[in-house]
Amino acid sequence: MKERIKESVMERLDFSRDITDERLKDIIYEEIMKVSKQNPMMLSDKVKLNKDVFYALRKLDILQDLLEDDSITEIMINGCEHIFIERQGKLYEYPGRFFSEEKLYQVIQQVAAGANRMVNEMQPIVDARLEDGSRVNIILPPVSLDGAVMTIRKFAREPMTMEWLQEKQAFSSEIGEYLKILVRAKYNIFISGGTGSGKTTLLNGLSNCIPKDERIITIEDSAELRLNGIANLVRLEMRNANAAGENRVDMKELIRAALRSRPDRIIVGEVRGEEALSMLNAMNTGHDGSISTGHGNHAVDMLKRIETMVLMGIDMPVSAIRGQMASAIDVIVHLGRLSDGRRRLMEIVEICGMEQGEVKAVPLFLMDENGIFEMKGELKNQKKLKEYGQYENYQRLMERMQKGNTMLEK
């Protein structure tokens, strides 16, 4: 019935003119009333049918209800018949489905076009975003063997501040204050973690601790950072090649452009490959307070991953790469996901130069096997604390934490 009414509405639309949402809803309602004379329906069914047809014509069809449900954090579409959702860290199969594979393709093309991306058999894998900033990954056949695949990582509607993260029990208020001090003292921070561990969420929270009078340049594959209240903000986003394989703008070029734009800080959304060297160079050119993220199993493993990513783009001695990392990164913050789906801060590590040819990583905070987040030591390099006026705040916080033996509960 939904498809029949949709076809009737399409026949009535004048595509040479702009049709407002209200006018479209009126036309849908008129068609529903015609059908209901022959097939009586309850009022609630008419309302649902009106909404479903409107979503199919103007929104993202069956996905729209899921996108508007704040309790859902991720949507996974495996072909037209299988949709899975994540709620509170748990996966569930959604009973709804797309009417056909063709309709799923239409929605995918709508999403890609809205993010100025092109997806087809020649370019079957694409990252995009929705208007609200939700992250989208699309994989089409022939790469995907069982139909089109689309994964949507949703973001909370409210601003992702440190207080918001504390409410979600990612870390304690004292750890939140500790991270704020590091950001305000312009330590270069690298956030590591697995897929879905909350790296971008924490990056948003940390970014919102940056003083509002600084010039910030963000560099992302698909723009998803939401920085509030910063007037002098420049947002840069990668551009894929066109159909002829030309005019691609990659992250290396964006970082190069950012360095020429007089930034106070550079925030790189995520490094996945050879652009890691450009990220290290940016941190090493006097732009203190830069923040970036990457995939890693733990903090020390992240250093190995950065080495590998740099070697993807250039053949240079490993000792030189390690020297770059040791001078560029001040602190690594590692996030993890517990078995019950909760995202938690797992460790904070300070990078303290080189030792016997290796980057020296010293634990500051560490979660033990009982889920207790313990303080392991104080910052060795406190120069930036003094330089940027955060030394007294840091000392007061340390006294409080040592006195109360502050830890996160299991």
Backbone torsions as a table, in degrees:
resi	resn	phi	psi	omega
1	MET	NA	-40.1	179.3
2	LYS	-59.1	-45.2	-179.3
3	GLU	-67.7	-35.5	179.6
4	ARG	-65.7	-44.4	179.3
5	ILE	-66.7	-38.5	179.1
6	LYS	-61.1	-42.8	179.3
7	GLU	-64.7	-38.9	178.7
8	SER	-63.9	-41.7	179.2
9	VAL	-64.8	-43.0	-179.7
10	MET	-60.1	-36.9	179.6
11	GLU	-65.8	-28.7	-177.8
12	ARG	-86.5	-17.5	-174.7
13	LEU	-74.8	139.4	174.8
14	ASP	-99.3	101.7	-173.3
15	PHE	-75.7	-4.5	175.6
16	SER	-81.6	-8.9	-179.4
17	ARG	-124.1	154.4	174.5
18	ASP	-76.6	128.3	178.6
19	ILE	-104.5	123.5	179.0
20	THR	-71.8	159.9	177.6
21	ASP	-59.6	-39.8	-178.5
22	GLU	-64.7	-43.3	179.1
23	ARG	-64.6	-39.8	178.8
24	LEU	-62.9	-42.2	178.2
25	LYS	-62.4	-37.4	178.1
26	ASP	-63.6	-43.8	179.9
27	ILE	-64.3	-42.4	178.4
28	ILE	-60.6	-43.8	-178.9
29	TYR	-62.9	-40.7	179.4
30	GLU	-62.3	-40.7	179.2
31	GLU	-68.3	-36.2	177.6
32	ILE	-64.8	-41.0	-179.9
33	MET	-63.8	-37.3	177.6
34	LYS	-62.4	-45.1	-178.4
35	VAL	-67.4	-38.2	-175.8
36	SER	-68.5	-18.6	176.3
37	LYS	-66.9	-34.0	178.5
38	GLN	-92.5	-30.7	179.5
39	ASN	-126.9	87.3	-175.7
40	PRO	-54.3	137.6	-179.5
41	MET	-130.9	152.8	173.6
42	MET	-72.0	156.3	-178.7
43	LEU	-58.7	-41.9	-179.2
44	SER	-61.7	-35.7	178.1
45	ASP	-68.5	-37.8	178.1
46	LYS	-64.3	-42.7	-179.9
47	VAL	-63.3	-43.6	-179.7
48	LYS	-66.0	-42.1	-179.9
49	LEU	-64.2	-40.3	177.9
50	ASN	-59.9	-44.9	-179.7
51	LYS	-66.7	-42.8	-177.9
52	ASP	-63.8	-42.0	179.8
53	VAL	-68.0	-40.6	178.3
54	PHE	-62.4	-43.6	179.0
55	TYR	-62.7	-37.5	-179.8
56	ALA	-67.1	-31.1	-176.9
57	LEU	-91.0	-36.6	-172.4
58	ARG	-116.3	-20.8	-175.8
59	LYS	-115.6	-145.4	-176.5
60	LEU	-108.2	38.2	173.2
61	ASP	55.9	-129.9	-174.1
62	ILE	-66.6	-20.1	-179.0
63	LEU	-74.3	-19.5	-171.9
64	GLN	-61.8	-42.4	177.7
65	ASP	-60.7	-39.2	-179.2
66	LEU	-68.3	-37.6	179.5
67	LEU	-67.6	-30.2	-178.5
68	GLU	-88.5	-4.8	177.9
69	ASP	-89.3	107.6	-175.7
70	ASP	-67.3	-16.7	180.0
71	SER	-78.1	-14.5	-179.7
72	ILE	-92.6	127.8	-177.9
73	THR	-104.0	-21.6	-179.8
74	GLU	-149.1	143.7	178.7
75	ILE	-125.0	128.4	-178.8
76	MET	-123.7	119.2	-179.4
77	ILE	-108.2	115.2	177.9
78	ASN	-109.7	82.8	-174.3
79	GLY	76.1	177.4	-172.7
80	CYS	-72.9	-18.6	-172.3
81	GLU	-99.7	-14.5	-174.0
82	HIS	-124.5	115.4	177.3
83	ILE	-124.1	129.4	178.3
84	PHE	-119.2	148.1	178.8
85	ILE	-129.0	155.5	174.9
86	GLU	-113.2	126.9	174.2
87	ARG	-127.9	126.1	177.8
88	GLN	49.1	42.1	175.9
89	GLY	80.7	-0.7	-179.2
90	LYS	-111.6	143.8	179.9
91	LEU	-94.6	138.8	177.7
92	TYR	-136.5	146.8	173.7
93	GLU	-86.3	130.8	-179.0
94	TYR	-85.0	136.3	-175.3
95	PRO	-70.7	-22.9	-178.1
96	GLY	-75.6	167.6	178.6
97	ARG	-153.9	163.1	174.1
98	PHE	-76.0	149.2	-178.9
99	PHE	-60.8	-35.9	-178.8
100	SER	-158.4	166.5	175.8
101	GLU	-63.3	-33.3	179.1
102	GLU	-62.6	-40.5	179.4
103	LYS	-66.2	-39.9	176.7
104	LEU	-60.7	-42.5	177.9
105	TYR	-61.3	-39.7	179.0
106	GLN	-61.6	-44.1	179.4
107	VAL	-64.2	-42.1	179.4
108	ILE	-61.8	-44.4	179.1
109	GLN	-65.2	-35.1	177.4
110	GLN	-64.0	-43.6	178.3
111	VAL	-64.2	-47.2	-178.2
112	ALA	-62.7	-44.7	-179.7
113	ALA	-64.1	-37.0	179.5
114	GLY	-64.4	-24.6	178.4
115	ALA	-102.6	13.0	180.0
116	ASN	58.9	41.6	178.5
117	ARG	-118.7	156.8	177.1
118	MET	-118.6	130.6	178.2
119	VAL	-134.2	129.2	-179.7
120	ASN	-161.6	-171.9	-178.6
121	GLU	-64.4	-30.4	179.4
122	MET	-75.3	-30.1	179.0
123	GLN	-131.4	77.3	-168.6
124	PRO	-82.6	-10.4	-178.8
125	ILE	-118.4	121.8	-175.7
126	VAL	-142.0	138.9	169.4
127	ASP	-101.1	136.9	-179.3
128	ALA	-145.3	-171.5	176.9
129	ARG	-148.5	156.6	174.2
130	LEU	-91.1	172.7	-177.8
131	GLU	-59.6	-33.1	-177.8
132	ASP	-82.3	1.2	179.1
133	GLY	96.5	-4.3	178.7
134	SER	-61.3	140.6	-176.0
135	ARG	-87.3	137.6	-178.0
136	VAL	-128.2	134.8	171.6
137	ASN	-121.1	131.2	-176.9
138	ILE	-121.3	134.5	175.2
139	ILE	-132.8	121.9	-178.3
140	LEU	-107.1	158.2	168.5
141	PRO	-60.7	152.8	6.7
142	PRO	-83.2	-3.5	178.9
143	VAL	-64.6	-44.7	175.8
144	SER	-90.4	119.9	-169.6
145	LEU	-78.6	-25.5	-173.5
146	ASP	-113.6	38.6	178.5
147	GLY	102.5	173.2	-177.9
148	ALA	-66.3	142.6	179.7
149	VAL	-121.6	133.2	175.8
150	MET	-138.3	130.7	179.3
151	THR	-120.5	127.2	-178.2
152	ILE	-116.9	116.3	175.5
153	ARG	-94.9	108.9	-176.3
154	LYS	-82.7	157.8	176.5
155	PHE	-120.4	149.5	178.5
156	ALA	-62.2	145.1	-178.0
157	ARG	-71.9	-34.2	-179.4
158	GLU	-77.2	153.7	-179.5
159	PRO	-57.6	137.0	-177.4
160	MET	-87.9	81.3	178.9
161	THR	-91.8	171.8	176.5
162	MET	-63.0	-35.7	179.0
163	GLU	-63.7	-39.0	178.8
164	TRP	-62.9	-41.8	179.2
165	LEU	-66.2	-36.3	177.6
166	GLN	-65.4	-38.8	177.8
167	GLU	-62.3	-32.4	178.1
168	LYS	-81.3	4.6	176.4
169	GLN	63.1	32.2	174.7
170	ALA	-72.3	-31.4	177.8
171	PHE	-164.9	169.9	-177.8
172	SER	-79.9	168.6	179.0
173	SER	-64.7	-34.4	178.7
174	GLU	-66.2	-41.5	177.5
175	ILE	-66.9	-37.0	176.0
176	GLY	-60.0	-43.7	178.2
177	GLU	-65.5	-38.1	178.5
178	TYR	-60.0	-46.7	-180.0
179	LEU	-65.7	-37.4	177.1
180	LYS	-60.5	-42.5	179.6
181	ILE	-62.3	-42.3	178.6
182	LEU	-61.0	-41.2	-179.8
183	VAL	-66.8	-46.2	-177.9
184	ARG	-68.1	-27.6	177.2
185	ALA	-86.0	7.8	174.0
186	LYS	61.0	38.9	170.0
187	TYR	-74.3	139.5	174.3
188	ASN	-77.5	119.2	-172.0
189	ILE	-115.2	134.0	173.6
190	PHE	-116.8	126.2	-179.3
191	ILE	-101.6	122.9	179.1
192	SER	-117.3	162.5	179.4
193	GLY	163.3	169.9	178.2
194	GLY	-82.4	179.1	178.0
195	THR	-61.8	131.0	177.6
196	GLY	73.9	15.5	-178.8
197	SER	-83.8	-11.6	177.0
198	GLY	105.9	21.6	-177.7
199	LYS	-60.6	-49.8	-178.3
200	THR	-67.4	-35.0	178.0
201	THR	-63.1	-45.3	178.3
202	LEU	-66.7	-38.5	177.8
203	LEU	-59.6	-41.4	175.3
204	ASN	-60.7	-45.5	-179.3
205	GLY	-62.5	-45.8	179.3
206	LEU	-65.1	-39.8	-178.8
207	SER	-62.1	-31.8	-179.6
208	ASN	-78.1	-1.0	173.6
209	CYS	-92.9	-6.7	-178.3
210	ILE	-70.3	135.2	177.3
211	PRO	-52.4	139.7	-171.9
212	LYS	-72.8	-10.4	-177.7
213	ASP	-94.8	8.1	-179.3
214	GLU	-94.4	156.2	176.0
215	ARG	-92.9	117.5	-174.8
216	ILE	-113.5	134.3	173.3
217	ILE	-119.3	122.8	177.9
218	THR	-104.7	140.8	-179.2
219	ILE	-128.5	122.3	-174.6
220	GLU	-141.4	157.1	172.6
221	ASP	-70.9	-58.2	170.7
222	SER	-124.0	123.5	-173.0
223	ALA	-61.7	121.2	179.8
224	GLU	-142.9	-3.4	177.0
225	LEU	-74.0	143.8	178.4
226	ARG	-127.7	94.7	179.6
227	LEU	-97.4	128.1	-174.6
228	ASN	-104.6	138.7	169.7
229	GLY	76.1	12.1	177.9
230	ILE	-102.2	111.9	-176.9
231	ALA	-72.8	-40.9	-175.4
232	ASN	-93.1	68.9	-174.9
233	LEU	-118.8	128.8	175.8
234	VAL	-117.6	122.5	-178.7
235	ARG	-109.7	122.2	179.7
236	LEU	-116.0	142.4	-178.0
237	GLU	-135.4	139.9	177.4
238	MET	-60.9	153.0	175.1
239	ARG	-124.5	129.8	178.2
240	ASN	-74.7	162.2	177.8
241	ALA	-67.4	153.5	176.5
242	ASN	-78.5	-172.9	-175.5
243	ALA	-61.1	-26.6	179.9
244	ALA	-87.5	3.0	-179.5
245	GLY	77.2	22.9	-176.6
246	GLU	-116.8	170.5	171.5
247	ASN	64.6	27.4	175.6
248	ARG	-74.7	138.7	174.2
249	VAL	-119.8	109.6	-175.6
250	ASP	-95.9	178.8	-174.4
251	MET	-67.6	-32.9	177.5
252	LYS	-59.2	-44.0	179.7
253	GLU	-66.4	-38.0	179.3
254	LEU	-65.4	-41.0	178.6
255	ILE	-64.6	-40.4	177.9
256	ARG	-61.3	-43.8	179.3
257	ALA	-65.4	-38.8	-179.1
258	ALA	-62.9	-39.1	-179.0
259	LEU	-63.9	-23.7	179.8
260	ARG	-91.6	1.8	-173.0
261	SER	-107.5	21.3	175.8
262	ARG	54.1	55.7	178.7
263	PRO	-80.0	150.0	165.3
264	ASP	-84.4	-38.3	177.0
265	ARG	-141.4	150.2	174.2
266	ILE	-118.8	128.1	178.5
267	ILE	-115.0	116.1	-179.9
268	VAL	-101.8	116.6	-174.4
269	GLY	-52.8	-52.2	178.9
270	GLU	-161.5	134.7	174.8
271	VAL	-102.8	132.5	-177.2
272	ARG	-123.6	-13.9	-174.5
273	GLY	-154.7	-137.5	-172.5
274	GLU	-62.4	-17.6	178.4
275	GLU	-67.5	-8.5	177.7
276	ALA	-57.9	-36.3	179.0
277	LEU	-66.1	-40.6	177.4
278	SER	-63.3	-37.9	177.9
279	MET	-62.9	-44.6	178.5
280	LEU	-63.7	-40.4	178.0
281	ASN	-62.1	-40.2	179.3
282	ALA	-62.2	-42.6	179.3
283	MET	-68.0	-25.9	-176.4
284	ASN	-92.4	4.2	-177.3
285	THR	-107.6	30.3	175.0
286	GLY	86.9	7.3	179.3
287	HIS	-94.6	73.3	179.2
288	ASP	-62.8	152.7	177.3
289	GLY	86.5	13.2	178.3
290	SER	-75.3	150.3	-178.2
291	ILE	-134.1	141.4	176.0
292	SER	-149.7	170.6	179.6
293	THR	-134.7	161.0	176.2
294	GLY	-164.8	164.3	-179.7
295	HIS	-86.1	128.7	176.8
296	GLY	-160.9	156.8	-178.9
297	ASN	-79.1	-32.1	175.5
298	HIS	-160.8	178.3	-171.3
299	ALA	-61.6	-47.1	-178.6
300	VAL	-66.9	-38.1	177.4
301	ASP	-61.8	-32.7	179.7
302	MET	-62.7	-35.4	177.4
303	LEU	-63.5	-40.9	177.4
304	LYS	-64.8	-39.0	179.5
305	ARG	-64.6	-41.2	179.1
306	ILE	-63.5	-41.0	174.8
307	GLU	-53.8	-49.9	-178.2
308	THR	-62.4	-42.5	-179.2
309	MET	-63.8	-40.2	178.2
310	VAL	-62.9	-41.9	-178.3
311	LEU	-68.4	-16.8	175.0
312	MET	-63.8	-29.8	-173.5
313	GLY	-106.4	-21.1	-175.3
314	ILE	-153.7	142.4	178.2
315	ASP	-91.7	103.4	179.2
316	MET	-138.7	156.8	-178.4
317	PRO	-59.0	139.0	179.3
318	VAL	-59.5	-34.6	-179.7
319	SER	-62.7	-35.9	178.9
320	ALA	-69.0	-39.7	178.0
321	ILE	-63.0	-44.7	-179.5
322	ARG	-64.3	-37.1	176.1
323	GLY	-62.4	-39.8	177.1
324	GLN	-62.4	-45.7	-179.2
325	MET	-63.5	-43.5	-176.6
326	ALA	-63.4	-32.8	-179.6
327	SER	-91.0	-20.3	-176.2
328	ALA	-88.6	-46.5	-172.8
329	ILE	-95.4	130.2	177.3
330	ASP	-94.4	-43.6	-173.4
331	VAL	-140.3	139.3	170.9
332	ILE	-112.5	127.9	177.0
333	VAL	-110.0	120.2	-176.4
334	HIS	-109.7	132.8	179.2
335	LEU	-111.5	150.6	177.6
336	GLY	-140.6	171.1	-180.0
337	ARG	-121.2	125.4	-178.3
338	LEU	-80.0	169.0	-176.6
339	SER	-62.9	-24.6	179.5
340	ASP	-89.1	7.5	176.0
341	GLY	94.2	-9.4	-179.7
342	ARG	-71.4	143.5	176.6
343	ARG	-97.6	129.0	-175.6
344	ARG	-135.5	152.5	171.8
345	LEU	-75.5	123.8	-173.9
346	MET	-101.4	-36.4	180.0
347	GLU	-161.8	150.9	171.4
348	ILE	-124.4	125.0	-173.8
349	VAL	-126.2	137.1	175.5
350	GLU	-98.2	137.0	175.5
351	ILE	-92.0	119.7	-173.6
352	CYS	-119.3	57.7	175.5
353	GLY	74.1	-152.5	-176.6
354	MET	-113.6	150.7	176.2
355	GLU	-147.7	116.8	-179.6
356	GLN	53.2	43.1	175.9
357	GLY	80.4	-0.6	179.4
358	GLU	-113.7	153.2	173.2
359	VAL	-72.1	126.8	-176.5
360	LYS	-86.8	117.1	179.6
361	ALA	-112.0	119.7	-176.7
362	VAL	-111.6	120.2	-179.5
363	PRO	-65.3	134.3	173.1
364	LEU	-103.0	-42.3	175.7
365	PHE	-139.3	145.8	-176.4
366	LEU	-149.7	137.2	175.1
367	MET	-88.6	127.0	-179.6
368	ASP	-86.5	-177.9	-176.0
369	GLU	-66.8	-15.2	178.1
370	ASN	-93.8	6.3	178.3
371	GLY	81.0	16.9	-179.5
372	ILE	-98.8	128.2	-178.0
373	PHE	-92.6	106.1	-171.9
374	GLU	-108.2	145.9	174.4
375	MET	-79.9	129.5	-177.6
376	LYS	-107.0	-17.9	-178.7
377	GLY	176.2	172.9	179.2
378	GLU	-101.5	161.8	177.0
379	LEU	-57.1	131.1	175.7
380	LYS	-79.3	-44.1	-179.6
381	ASN	-91.3	101.0	-178.2
382	GLN	-108.0	12.8	-177.9
383	LYS	-61.2	-44.2	-178.1
384	LYS	-67.8	-32.1	176.4
385	LEU	-57.4	-44.2	-179.0
386	LYS	-73.4	-40.2	-176.2
387	GLU	-64.6	-35.4	-176.0
388	TYR	-109.8	21.3	170.0
389	GLY	71.7	28.8	-178.9
390	GLN	-115.0	5.5	-174.7
391	TYR	-63.9	-46.5	-178.9
392	GLU	-64.1	-42.5	178.2
393	ASN	-60.1	-41.1	-179.8
394	TYR	-65.4	-44.5	-179.1
395	GLN	-62.9	-42.5	178.8
396	ARG	-62.7	-41.5	179.8
397	LEU	-65.4	-41.0	179.3
398	MET	-62.4	-41.5	178.0
399	GLU	-60.7	-44.1	179.7
400	ARG	-63.5	-44.1	-176.0
401	MET	-69.4	-39.3	179.2
402	GLN	-70.3	-37.3	179.6
403	LYS	-67.2	-45.3	-177.5
404	GLY	-90.2	-0.5	-176.2
405	ASN	47.2	49.8	-172.4
406	THR	-61.2	132.0	175.1
407	MET	-147.4	162.1	173.6
408	LEU	-84.2	138.1	178.1
409	GLU	-73.7	157.2	-178.9
410	LYS	-62.1	NA	NA
